[in-house]
Amino acid sequence: MRLLLLMPLLWLVACGNSSHVPVLDRYNSGSAGVGASRGVHIVGRGDTLYSIAWRHGKDFRQLAAANNIKPPYTIYPGQQIRLDGAVARPPAQPSRPLATKPSTSRPAAAPPSAQPPASRPSVPASAGVIAWQWPANGSLLNRFVAGSVSAKGIVIAGSKGDPVRAAAAGVVVYRGSGLTGYGNLLIIKHDNRWLSAYAHNDTMLVAEGAKVSAGQRIASMGDSGTFRTQLHFEIRRDGNPVDPLTLLPKR
């Protein structure tokens, strides 16, 4: 009888001394978006189609086509955005839209239904007609690493308040802090295939939907979402990260 009484007590003591703790991957859980599961992103306030595509490594044209979203790519809080190519259910129309892109952000060539090729060739340094320039003057801290989860761009050193400039002319298609690991982030669309991103800003000086010129000051360098003052800079073609050093002028 005593043995039977002691067994539950021993079990409780063993549980209390267990060193096993559930592991929470904060980076990946945050990058999935509000209510994201099984290939679906639930639109939250501040999201744009471009930021959702950036978050999940997709081409915004693919998402637009898969979800029957037409220019100017208006989306709504609570809307389900399919990430796997399946057609999503039509969203209930709220009283106010979340984000409406101006006509300047419409694709210049391919319509939203156009699908990019299944396999994309490597991008040479002379690709396209965009004249890229450095977004900041500081020294290079980290380089692009193909296939890396975190090194999808380059990191440039600097001091808080240093100017961050547009690497090429375009339209601001995202301004916010909703993407985990990027802090205060700006995304600029340069044409129907090329986008660039500027992360960890202190002050952002341009509004979403604004046209910017190459070299225009768009933000002040900061340390939002990171441990030191720096600029994390990315360039993507058709949703895929490209090594900025193959496109930026030598210095």
VEXMIZA-235870 format. One line per 8 residues: number of its first residue (from 1); for each residue x, y, z of N, C-alpha, C. Coordinates in Angstrom, 3 decimals. Layout:
BEGIN
NUM	X Y Z X Y Z X Y Z  ...
This chain:
BEGIN
1	0.828 -1.207 0.000 0.000 0.000 0.000 0.867 1.263 0.000  1.938 1.227 0.860 2.832 2.398 0.892 3.468 2.657 -0.470  3.840 1.556 -1.153 4.447 1.707 -2.465 3.498 2.363 -3.446  2.218 1.962 -3.385 1.227 2.557 -4.284 1.040 4.041 -4.013  1.109 4.443 -2.731 0.963 5.852 -2.382 2.172 6.676 -2.801  3.370 6.042 -2.770 4.583 6.787 -3.107 4.757 7.013 -4.602  4.182 6.136 -5.435 4.400 6.237 -6.883 3.925 7.567 -7.468  2.709 8.071 -7.139 2.307 9.391 -7.677 3.218 10.516 -7.232
9	3.720 10.446 -5.962 4.615 11.493 -5.470 5.924 11.502 -6.231  6.461 10.298 -6.489 7.710 10.213 -7.247 7.536 10.755 -8.655  6.375 10.507 -9.265 6.107 11.001 -10.621 6.066 12.526 -10.663  5.443 13.150 -9.643 5.374 14.609 -9.568 6.751 15.226 -9.390  7.595 14.605 -8.541 8.940 15.116 -8.303 9.754 15.045 -9.583  9.619 13.933 -10.318 10.368 13.780 -11.565 9.974 14.832 -12.574  8.666 15.140 -12.680 8.211 16.176 -13.608 8.738 17.537 -13.214  8.747 17.817 -11.922 9.206 19.122 -11.464 10.675 19.341 -11.723
17	11.478 18.243 -11.747 12.910 18.379 -11.957 13.313 18.250 -13.417  12.339 18.057 -14.307 12.660 17.867 -15.718 13.296 19.121 -16.291  14.360 18.934 -17.069 15.048 20.070 -17.690 14.556 20.333 -19.101  13.592 19.578 -19.594 13.106 19.755 -20.956 12.205 20.983 -21.028  12.542 21.912 -21.901 11.756 23.134 -22.092 11.408 23.234 -23.566  10.148 23.524 -23.915 9.791 23.669 -25.330 10.589 24.783 -25.991  11.037 24.537 -27.188 11.830 25.514 -27.932 10.910 26.335 -28.819  11.037 27.653 -28.745 10.243 28.568 -29.568 11.166 29.272 -30.536
25	10.962 29.054 -31.834 11.744 29.726 -32.862 11.096 31.075 -33.145  11.571 32.107 -32.482 10.942 33.421 -32.590 11.092 33.990 -33.995  12.218 33.716 -34.654 12.429 34.280 -35.985 11.415 33.718 -36.964  11.309 32.377 -36.992 10.413 31.776 -37.967 8.951 31.984 -37.621  8.614 31.982 -36.328 7.217 32.200 -35.973 6.788 33.606 -36.326  7.698 34.577 -36.178 7.353 35.951 -36.516 7.292 36.193 -38.010  8.080 35.447 -38.777 8.133 35.701 -40.206 6.945 35.127 -40.947  6.125 34.336 -40.270 5.010 33.701 -40.956 3.819 34.619 -41.097
33	3.800 35.713 -40.346 2.692 36.652 -40.475 1.579 36.357 -39.492  0.611 37.254 -39.418 -0.497 37.122 -38.483 -1.377 35.968 -38.906  -1.473 34.963 -38.056 -2.358 33.848 -38.335 -1.946 33.014 -39.524  -0.667 33.036 -39.907 -0.235 32.268 -41.066 -0.196 30.785 -40.733  -0.744 29.945 -41.596 -0.684 28.506 -41.399 -1.017 27.813 -42.701  -0.364 26.680 -42.922 -0.648 25.820 -44.059 -0.748 26.581 -45.380  0.244 27.431 -45.634 0.295 28.112 -46.906 -0.650 29.275 -47.062  -1.119 29.831 -45.943 -2.041 30.970 -45.991 -1.507 32.077 -45.094
41	-1.502 33.302 -45.594 -1.149 34.468 -44.789 -2.421 35.260 -44.528  -2.709 35.536 -43.256 -3.854 36.356 -42.887 -3.400 37.811 -42.826  -3.982 38.649 -43.650 -3.553 40.041 -43.747 -3.785 40.772 -42.426  -2.748 41.441 -41.955 -2.844 42.279 -40.770 -2.716 43.738 -41.155  -3.006 44.618 -40.217 -2.903 46.047 -40.492 -1.448 46.425 -40.768  -1.258 47.216 -41.805 0.084 47.606 -42.213 0.649 46.743 -43.326  0.081 45.556 -43.554 0.545 44.690 -44.640 0.230 45.311 -45.999  1.090 45.071 -46.952 0.789 45.314 -48.361 1.094 44.013 -49.094
49	0.615 43.895 -50.303 0.911 42.682 -51.075 2.419 42.524 -51.240  3.122 43.643 -51.371 4.571 43.604 -51.554 5.276 43.115 -50.286  4.840 43.574 -49.119 5.500 43.138 -47.884 5.217 41.666 -47.604  4.016 41.195 -47.951 3.695 39.780 -47.772 4.563 38.939 -48.698  4.705 39.369 -49.944 5.552 38.643 -50.886 6.999 38.634 -50.395  7.472 39.770 -49.883 8.851 39.859 -49.372 9.039 38.925 -48.190  8.088 38.927 -47.272 8.172 38.106 -46.064 8.318 36.623 -46.401  7.586 36.172 -47.412 7.541 34.749 -47.728 8.408 34.363 -48.925
57	9.209 35.312 -49.438 10.101 35.000 -50.541 9.381 34.706 -51.838  8.291 35.442 -52.094 7.485 35.239 -53.300 7.583 36.449 -54.227  7.234 36.222 -55.479 7.063 37.304 -56.434 5.658 37.871 -56.228  5.535 39.181 -56.071 4.221 39.763 -55.807 3.240 39.467 -56.934  3.746 39.290 -58.158 2.860 38.969 -59.284 2.255 37.579 -59.130  3.023 36.639 -58.587 2.498 35.303 -58.340 1.366 35.337 -57.325  1.582 36.093 -56.232 0.539 36.195 -55.211 -0.702 36.870 -55.770  -0.507 37.915 -56.563 -1.645 38.620 -57.141 -2.447 37.688 -58.045
65	-1.756 36.922 -58.874 -2.445 36.025 -59.796 -3.149 34.897 -59.046  -2.488 34.305 -58.046 -3.063 33.179 -57.312 -4.278 33.593 -56.501  -4.326 34.863 -56.101 -5.417 35.327 -55.248 -6.382 36.259 -55.972  -6.233 36.353 -57.294 -7.135 37.169 -58.119 -7.184 38.615 -57.625  -6.006 39.168 -57.312 -5.900 40.551 -56.844 -5.396 41.404 -58.001  -6.189 42.365 -58.391 -5.868 43.207 -59.535 -5.202 44.509 -59.081  -4.431 45.154 -59.980 -3.893 46.472 -59.644 -5.033 47.407 -59.263  -4.876 48.272 -58.276 -3.625 48.601 -57.588 -3.325 47.735 -56.369
73	-3.729 46.464 -56.357 -3.356 45.498 -55.329 -3.851 45.885 -53.932  -5.140 46.226 -53.855 -5.752 46.557 -52.572 -6.028 45.272 -51.796  -5.611 45.236 -50.534 -5.894 44.096 -49.658 -6.524 44.601 -48.366  -7.116 43.679 -47.583 -7.915 44.053 -46.431 -7.528 43.240 -45.196  -7.638 43.835 -44.002 -7.374 43.078 -42.775 -8.269 41.848 -42.701  -7.659 40.718 -42.362 -8.401 39.474 -42.251 -8.479 38.679 -43.544  -8.083 39.270 -44.657 -8.117 38.566 -45.938 -7.092 37.428 -45.943  -7.449 36.300 -46.527 -6.545 35.176 -46.653 -5.786 35.278 -47.977
81	-4.459 35.267 -47.884 -3.610 35.287 -49.064 -2.966 33.911 -49.199  -3.344 33.195 -50.228 -2.762 31.881 -50.493 -1.321 32.040 -50.975  -0.435 31.225 -50.405 0.970 31.275 -50.754 1.386 30.122 -51.653  0.494 29.135 -51.840 0.850 27.905 -52.543 0.305 27.840 -53.961  -0.278 28.927 -54.449 -0.800 28.945 -55.804 -2.261 28.586 -55.915  -2.864 28.053 -54.817 -4.286 27.733 -54.848 -5.103 29.013 -54.781  -6.306 28.978 -55.322 -7.158 30.157 -55.340 -7.784 30.345 -53.967  -7.647 31.544 -53.416 -8.182 31.831 -52.090 -9.655 32.194 -52.164
89	-10.350 32.066 -51.032 -11.746 32.471 -50.961 -11.844 33.979 -51.053  -12.869 34.522 -51.742 -13.021 35.982 -51.819 -13.195 36.563 -50.417  -12.508 37.653 -50.085 -12.612 38.237 -48.754 -13.908 39.012 -48.587  -14.354 39.095 -47.331 -15.488 39.968 -47.028 -15.012 41.403 -47.109  -15.794 42.253 -47.747 -15.388 43.634 -47.951 -15.574 44.441 -46.668  -14.481 44.951 -46.077 -14.608 45.808 -44.905 -15.016 47.215 -45.322  -15.275 48.031 -44.320 -15.697 49.396 -44.610 -14.566 50.245 -45.143  -13.338 49.905 -44.737 -12.201 50.686 -45.194 -11.125 49.758 -45.711
97	-10.471 50.072 -46.848 -9.394 49.228 -47.358 -8.149 49.386 -46.513  -7.301 48.333 -46.522 -6.055 48.380 -45.770 -5.009 49.214 -46.486  -4.772 48.891 -47.756 -3.705 49.584 -48.469 -4.051 49.645 -49.937  -4.068 50.845 -50.487 -4.340 51.018 -51.905 -3.121 51.635 -52.553  -2.550 50.952 -53.498 -1.354 51.441 -54.167 -1.746 52.457 -55.236  -1.003 53.522 -55.421 -1.301 54.496 -56.471 -1.026 53.898 -57.831  -1.551 54.562 -58.848 -1.414 54.044 -60.202 0.041 53.957 -60.636  0.921 54.722 -59.980 2.326 54.696 -60.350 2.976 53.375 -60.019
105	2.358 52.556 -59.145 2.965 51.302 -58.749 2.507 50.135 -59.602  1.711 50.387 -60.655 1.250 49.295 -61.503 2.397 48.742 -62.326  2.391 47.434 -62.558 3.437 46.855 -63.396 3.450 47.497 -64.777  4.633 47.751 -65.306 4.756 48.433 -66.576 4.670 47.471 -67.753  4.969 46.177 -67.529 5.017 45.268 -68.664 4.031 44.127 -68.494  4.388 43.156 -67.647 3.552 41.963 -67.535 2.338 42.224 -66.675  1.159 41.696 -67.032 -0.029 41.810 -66.189 0.107 40.938 -64.966  -0.746 41.145 -63.918 -0.625 40.356 -62.695 -0.744 38.872 -62.917
113	-1.442 38.459 -63.991 -1.640 37.033 -64.211 -0.419 36.361 -64.814  0.573 37.175 -65.239 1.753 36.577 -65.859 2.562 35.833 -64.827  3.002 34.628 -65.142 3.795 33.821 -64.233 5.262 33.881 -64.640  6.182 34.120 -63.701 7.599 34.095 -64.043 8.037 32.685 -64.382  9.148 32.520 -65.081 9.591 31.184 -65.446 9.905 30.340 -64.239  9.779 29.017 -64.386 9.987 28.100 -63.273 11.414 28.164 -62.768  12.378 28.257 -63.670 13.773 28.366 -63.269 14.321 29.683 -63.775  15.067 30.376 -62.911 15.575 31.688 -63.275 17.088 31.639 -63.379
121	17.675 32.181 -64.439 19.131 32.179 -64.568 19.756 33.111 -63.556  21.055 32.913 -63.306 21.766 33.815 -62.414 21.776 35.209 -63.011  21.827 36.208 -62.142 21.725 37.592 -62.597 23.116 38.178 -62.772  23.500 38.550 -63.989 24.813 39.175 -64.188 24.831 40.593 -63.650  26.024 41.121 -63.472 26.162 42.467 -62.904 25.529 43.525 -63.790  25.434 43.274 -65.090 24.905 44.273 -66.009 23.422 44.085 -66.295  22.730 43.263 -65.478 21.332 42.933 -65.759 20.459 44.177 -65.718  19.513 44.249 -66.685 18.530 45.313 -66.670 19.115 46.661 -67.040
129	18.278 47.698 -66.930 18.701 49.052 -67.278 18.740 49.941 -66.041  18.610 49.360 -64.866 18.610 50.133 -63.634 20.044 50.514 -63.270  20.268 51.796 -63.040 21.587 52.289 -62.632 21.637 52.313 -61.113  22.117 51.236 -60.508 22.143 51.127 -59.056 23.243 51.987 -58.455  23.011 52.483 -57.257 24.034 53.202 -56.511 23.956 52.813 -55.043  25.039 53.055 -54.348 25.118 52.643 -52.952 24.110 53.429 -52.105  23.397 52.729 -51.194 22.397 53.405 -50.370 22.971 54.097 -49.141  24.236 53.830 -48.811 24.888 54.458 -47.654 26.387 54.460 -47.891
137	27.097 55.322 -47.135 28.524 55.520 -47.371 29.430 54.693 -46.472  28.881 53.974 -45.512 29.703 53.255 -44.548 30.412 52.046 -45.136  31.270 51.463 -44.302 32.018 50.279 -44.718 31.120 49.047 -44.715  31.519 48.036 -45.455 30.754 46.809 -45.580 31.035 45.911 -44.378  29.967 45.534 -43.661 30.109 44.678 -42.488 29.857 43.210 -42.814  28.828 42.940 -43.569 28.478 41.560 -43.919 28.079 41.478 -45.378  28.380 40.338 -46.001 28.093 40.126 -47.407 26.887 39.209 -47.594  26.387 39.209 -48.797 25.310 38.314 -49.214 25.821 36.873 -49.234
145	24.956 35.943 -48.764 25.272 34.512 -48.815 24.105 33.802 -49.491  24.350 33.207 -50.644 23.289 32.524 -51.386 22.677 31.407 -50.554  21.342 31.383 -50.485 20.636 30.345 -49.750 20.528 30.578 -48.260  21.122 31.654 -47.743 21.079 31.926 -46.306 19.714 32.455 -45.887  19.320 32.135 -44.662 18.060 32.651 -44.121 18.204 34.109 -43.718  19.372 34.488 -43.210 19.552 35.840 -42.674 20.400 36.747 -43.565  21.356 36.199 -44.310 22.267 37.023 -45.115 21.755 37.143 -46.544  20.531 37.679 -46.687 19.925 37.835 -48.014 20.314 39.143 -48.678
153	21.142 39.911 -47.989 21.605 41.179 -48.533 22.961 41.499 -47.956  23.298 42.778 -47.918 24.554 43.232 -47.328 24.251 44.143 -46.146  25.222 44.273 -45.258 25.087 45.150 -44.094 26.155 46.228 -44.178  25.717 47.477 -44.064 26.605 48.632 -44.183 26.666 49.348 -42.837  27.877 49.661 -42.391 28.075 50.332 -41.109 27.760 51.815 -41.215  27.588 52.440 -40.056 27.338 53.876 -40.026 27.005 54.332 -38.621  26.723 55.611 -38.502 26.336 56.202 -37.224 24.866 56.576 -37.267  24.256 56.612 -36.107 22.838 56.932 -36.038 22.580 58.299 -36.666
161	21.630 58.335 -37.572 21.286 59.574 -38.247 21.928 59.742 -39.608  22.895 58.885 -39.950 23.508 58.961 -41.287 22.438 58.772 -42.362  22.611 59.431 -43.513 21.579 59.320 -44.549 21.521 57.934 -45.189  20.293 57.476 -45.432 20.025 56.279 -46.226 19.354 56.768 -47.500  19.887 56.361 -48.654 19.412 56.894 -49.916 18.869 55.781 -50.816  17.913 56.145 -51.656 17.345 55.187 -52.601 18.424 54.737 -53.574  18.555 53.433 -53.751 19.587 52.887 -54.626 19.242 53.052 -56.103  17.989 53.361 -56.384 17.533 53.634 -57.749 16.159 54.279 -57.645
169	15.705 54.886 -58.729 14.392 55.521 -58.731 13.301 54.466 -58.630  12.181 54.834 -57.999 11.074 53.897 -57.878 9.928 54.452 -57.059  9.107 53.540 -56.554 7.944 53.886 -55.743 8.021 53.115 -54.428  7.767 53.786 -53.314 7.762 53.135 -52.011 6.495 52.287 -51.896  6.672 50.968 -51.776 5.522 50.065 -51.721 5.307 49.471 -50.330  6.228 49.748 -49.413 6.017 49.351 -48.011 6.815 50.264 -47.112  6.159 50.692 -46.031 6.821 51.444 -44.966 6.219 50.943 -43.667  7.053 50.341 -42.812 6.515 49.821 -41.560 7.545 49.010 -40.802
177	7.068 48.360 -39.746 7.951 47.555 -38.887 7.328 46.188 -38.619  6.531 45.704 -39.554 5.814 44.455 -39.345 6.555 43.203 -39.750  7.748 43.316 -40.321 8.506 42.135 -40.724 9.582 41.856 -39.692  9.466 40.727 -39.030 10.383 40.379 -37.955 11.829 40.375 -38.438  12.710 41.027 -37.661 14.132 41.038 -37.969 14.586 42.202 -38.819  13.644 43.011 -39.340 14.014 44.128 -40.214 13.900 45.492 -39.530  13.236 45.570 -38.387 13.032 46.866 -37.757 12.187 47.775 -38.635  12.496 49.071 -38.615 11.795 50.029 -39.486 12.275 49.822 -40.923
185	11.359 49.399 -41.776 11.720 48.917 -43.107 11.031 49.712 -44.206  11.786 50.008 -45.265 11.240 50.574 -46.488 11.506 49.602 -47.634  10.503 49.383 -48.480 10.673 48.594 -49.701 10.324 49.486 -50.887  11.201 49.524 -51.863 10.999 50.342 -53.071 10.868 49.420 -54.281  9.851 49.666 -55.076 9.665 48.956 -56.336 10.262 49.799 -57.452  11.187 49.195 -58.211 11.877 49.928 -59.267 11.255 49.683 -60.640  10.786 48.485 -60.858 9.999 48.174 -62.044 9.213 46.909 -61.731  8.742 46.226 -62.740 7.874 45.079 -62.515 8.605 43.861 -61.958
193	9.948 43.892 -61.934 10.707 42.726 -61.490 11.642 43.029 -60.322  12.084 44.259 -60.181 13.134 44.583 -59.212 12.590 45.403 -58.043  12.957 44.969 -56.834 12.640 45.703 -55.608 13.883 45.766 -54.735  13.948 46.782 -53.887 15.042 46.885 -52.919 14.469 47.206 -51.544  15.206 46.824 -50.503 14.735 47.023 -49.128 15.834 47.644 -48.283  15.407 48.490 -47.316 16.300 49.262 -46.450 15.809 49.062 -45.019  16.580 48.337 -44.209 16.111 47.906 -42.890 16.881 48.575 -41.751  16.272 48.526 -40.566 16.829 49.017 -39.293 16.915 50.542 -39.228
201	16.079 51.227 -40.010 16.133 52.693 -40.019 15.726 53.280 -38.675  16.238 54.486 -38.421 15.804 55.260 -37.263 14.552 56.051 -37.646  14.703 57.004 -38.546 13.577 57.801 -39.047 13.365 57.497 -40.521  12.115 57.263 -40.902 11.790 57.042 -42.315 11.173 58.318 -42.866  11.714 58.821 -43.965 11.411 60.159 -44.445 10.462 60.197 -45.632  10.050 59.039 -46.124 9.152 58.994 -47.284 7.917 58.168 -46.932  6.805 58.526 -47.544 5.539 57.840 -47.277 5.340 56.683 -48.244  4.511 55.742 -47.830 4.140 54.644 -48.721 3.389 55.222 -49.921
209	3.784 54.797 -51.108 3.176 55.310 -52.332 3.943 56.461 -52.958  4.959 56.987 -52.255 5.718 58.123 -52.771 6.692 57.696 -53.863  6.832 58.551 -54.877 7.864 58.357 -55.883 9.185 58.889 -55.326  10.265 58.143 -55.551 11.583 58.593 -55.102 12.543 58.544 -56.277  13.530 59.414 -56.234 14.551 59.446 -57.271 15.819 58.770 -56.769  16.660 58.346 -57.678 17.921 57.709 -57.299 18.766 58.678 -56.480  19.268 58.202 -55.362 20.097 59.033 -54.495 19.327 59.894 -53.522  18.002 59.899 -53.603 17.195 60.700 -52.674 17.300 60.136 -51.263
217	17.425 61.020 -50.294 17.458 60.565 -48.901 16.071 60.085 -48.496  15.968 58.830 -48.072 14.680 58.233 -47.734 14.547 57.887 -46.259  15.674 57.860 -45.541 15.640 57.482 -44.119 16.934 57.905 -43.455  16.933 57.785 -42.125 18.144 57.978 -41.331 18.543 56.636 -40.736  19.818 56.336 -40.786 20.294 55.052 -40.303 20.049 54.907 -38.806  19.690 53.694 -38.393 19.410 53.449 -36.980 19.717 52.026 -36.579  19.132 51.617 -35.451 19.369 50.274 -34.926 18.061 49.564 -34.585  16.959 49.969 -35.208 15.676 49.340 -34.918 15.706 47.873 -35.354
225	15.299 46.995 -34.464 15.242 45.576 -34.766 16.583 44.879 -34.805  17.652 45.543 -34.314 18.966 44.916 -34.327 19.790 45.426 -33.152  21.041 45.003 -33.075 21.864 45.275 -31.893 22.824 46.439 -32.074  22.951 46.969 -33.290 23.869 48.076 -33.524 23.351 48.915 -34.686  23.863 50.138 -34.792 23.466 50.993 -35.908 24.033 50.425 -37.203  23.151 50.198 -38.182 23.575 49.618 -39.449 22.441 49.708 -40.459  22.766 49.517 -41.719 21.764 49.404 -42.766 21.853 48.011 -43.363  20.753 47.270 -43.281 20.648 46.001 -44.001 19.953 46.308 -45.319
233	20.648 46.008 -46.417 20.165 46.371 -47.748 20.015 45.123 -48.610  18.841 44.984 -49.232 18.572 43.844 -50.105 18.072 44.304 -51.466  18.375 43.485 -52.473 17.799 43.644 -53.806 17.186 42.299 -54.188  15.953 42.327 -54.710 15.306 41.097 -55.161 14.792 41.248 -56.593  14.958 40.168 -57.341 14.448 40.098 -58.707 13.437 38.959 -58.776  12.208 39.263 -59.181 11.135 38.267 -59.243 10.963 37.556 -57.898  11.185 38.272 -56.807 11.020 37.703 -55.469 12.240 37.009 -54.925  13.282 36.853 -55.727 14.482 36.136 -55.294 15.608 37.093 -54.910
241	16.278 36.858 -53.759 17.407 37.712 -53.365 18.551 37.626 -54.367  19.146 38.780 -54.639 20.293 38.893 -55.542 21.428 39.549 -54.765  22.660 39.132 -55.029 23.814 39.732 -54.361 23.952 41.190 -54.805  23.731 42.137 -53.896 23.829 43.559 -54.291 25.211 43.932 -54.839  26.248 43.243 -54.398 27.586 43.607 -54.837 27.825 43.299 -56.308  26.990 42.476 -56.933 27.084 42.236 -58.373 26.409 43.336 -59.177  25.669 44.209 -58.497 24.914 45.263 -59.177 25.388 46.669 -58.827  25.866 46.847 -57.601 26.332 48.160 -57.170 27.684 48.484 -57.805
249	27.972 49.767 -58.036 29.273 50.132 -58.598 30.401 49.809 -57.633  31.563 49.522 -58.195 32.741 49.235 -57.363 33.142 50.495 -56.625  33.663 50.299 -55.424 34.168 51.451 -54.666 35.344 51.033 -53.793
